[in-house]
Amino acid sequence: MREFARLVHEHAGELTALDSAIGDADHGSNLDRGMTAVANALDAEEFGSVSALFKKVGMTLVGTVGGASGPLYGTLFLRIGSAAGEVATLDPEALAKALRAGLEGVVARGRPEAGDKTMFDALSPALDALDAALSSGATLQDALARASEAADAGRDATTPMLARKGRASYLGERSVGHQDPGATSTALLIKATLTTLT
């Protein structure tokens, strides 16, 4: 989470610029504020389980990030925590299962589908790649590397898409040609996971 916060802060201007083209021009600033609050919360508390940590992350984001990002990222992390349970560590399969539960939470809240030009377009292929790699016997490092590559590819693939969800969908054809900011921040999350856990 601290590495994700660092990457969001580093790329906040880029995320906001992307959002200015097809949204409210606040994705970077909002998510940066939220992840800064998360990092501060992690510094101030000790967490006895993965579940407790991600519950705190999720609730902090819901409380500090406006627009769609707060509820979506909040739900993602709350569901990760619920699926992880009262354990201190996760093995690779448990990590993949928790991340999948997070994606399912995002789908339940926002109803995104592939090709809608949302964070789903980076997160879903990343988790598919992670599951496939782990099933084939890959190490966690290799599996997360493949997941990060898939997230980046999914992010890049949003550029020619016509937005069908969120504020970007109001622009119709004008949304084509712009990379989705939510998919971009999601790719940063997968990158942070790779960097931290391998």
N, C-alpha and C positions, 0 to 999 in steps of 0.2 A: 504493500500500500504506500509506503514511503517513496519507493521508486516510481510508482505510478504518479504520485503527487509531484515528484521532481520533474518527470517528463511532461506532465500537464502544464506545470509552471513554465517550463522551457519552451513549450509549443503553444502557449496561451494566445499569443498574437496571431499565429497561423490559424488556430482553431476559430478565433473570432473573425478573422478575415474570410475564411471559408463560409462561416455562418452569415456574414454580412451580405454574401451573394445570394443566398437562398433561404435565409431565416431571420432571426431577430438581432443578429450581430452581437450575441452575448454568450455563445457556447464556451469559448475559451475563458472569459472572465468569470462566468458562473461556476464552471467546473474547477477552475483554479481556486476560487474562494472555498468551494466545498472540500476539495482535497487538502487545502491548507488547514481547514478545520479538522479534517480527519487526522492529519499528521499531528496536530496539536493534541487531539484527544488520545492518540496512541502514546504520546509522550507522557500524558498525565495519568494514565491508568495501567494497571497490570491485568492481563486477561488470562483466565485459567483454561480456556478452550478456544478452538477455532470458531465454534459457534458464537461465543460471546464477542470475540473480536469482530467478526463480520456483521453481527447485529449492530454493534456500535458504529461501524463504518456505514452501514445502510441507513440507520436512523439519522446519523449526522448529515449525510448527503440529502436525505429527504427534507431535513430541517434548514439547510443552508443553500441549496441550489434551486434556482427558479426554473420556470419553463418545463419542458418535457424531460430534460436531462436528470433532474433530481429524482422524480418518481421512478424513472427507468433504471438509472444506475443504483438507486436505493433498493429497488426490488431485486436487481441482479445480486447485490451483495447480501441482502437479507436471505434470499433463497439459497445462496451458496452456504451461508452459515447454518441454516436449518438442515440442509442435506449433509453437511460435514458432521454435525452433532457435537457432543461433549467429549471431544478428543483433543489431545495436545498437538498431534501431527497428522498429516495425511500421506498415505502412500500414493503412488502415481494413479492407480485406478480410482481411489477415493477422491483424489483431486479432480480427475476427469468427470466423475459422477457429480461432484458438487458444482463444477462449472456448467455441466449440462442442466442441472436443476436451476441455476441462475438464468440460463438462456430461456428455459421454459417459463420462468417468472416474467421475463421481458415480453415473451410472446403473449402470455396471459394478460398482461397489463396493456400493451400497445397494439397487439394483433398484427405485428409486422410479418411479411412474407418475403421470400427471396425476390429481389428485383424491385422492392419498394423504395430503395435508396435510403436506407436507415442503418443503424448500428448492427442490425441483424445480418446485413450483407457482409460484414467482417467477422462477426462473432460465430455465426453458424458454420461457415466453412472452416474456421479455425478449430472448432471443437470436433468437427467431422475428421479433420486431419489428425488431431490429437488422438481421438479414439482409434482411428485406423492404424496409426503408428504404434500405439501401445499394444493393440491386438496382434500386430505382426512381430512383437518382441523387441521393439525399439527401446532404447534407454529413455528416461524422462527428458534428458537434454535434447536428444534427437527428436523426440516427439514434440516437445515445445518449440524447437526450431522449425519444424514443419508447420506447426500451428501458427507461428508468427509469420511465416512466408504466406500461408493461406489467408491470414488476416490482412496482410498488406495487399495481396492480390484482390481480395474482396473489396478493400477500401478503394483501390484504383479502379475497380470495375464499376463503382458507383458514378464515376464522372459522366459517362454517356447515358446514364439512366434517366428516365422521366420519373420524378418524385411522385409517389402515390400516398405518402403518409406525411403528417406534420405540416408545419407552415410552408415548407418547400413545395408541397403539393398545390398550394394556392397559385403558384407561379406557372403551372402547366408546362408548356414547352420551354419556357425560359429557365427551368431548372436543369435542363440538359446542358452538359458541358461543365458542370461544377461538381467537385468532389464533395461527398457528404461529410459534414463535420462530425457527426456521431460515429460513423464508421471509422473516421480518422482517429478519434480519441479511443475507440475500442481497440484499434490496432496498437495504440500505445500501451493499453492495458496488457495485451498479450505479450508485447515486447518486454514490459516490466516483469511479467511472470517468468519469461525466459531468462532474463538477466539475473533475477533474484534467486531462482530455484535451481540453477545449474552452475 
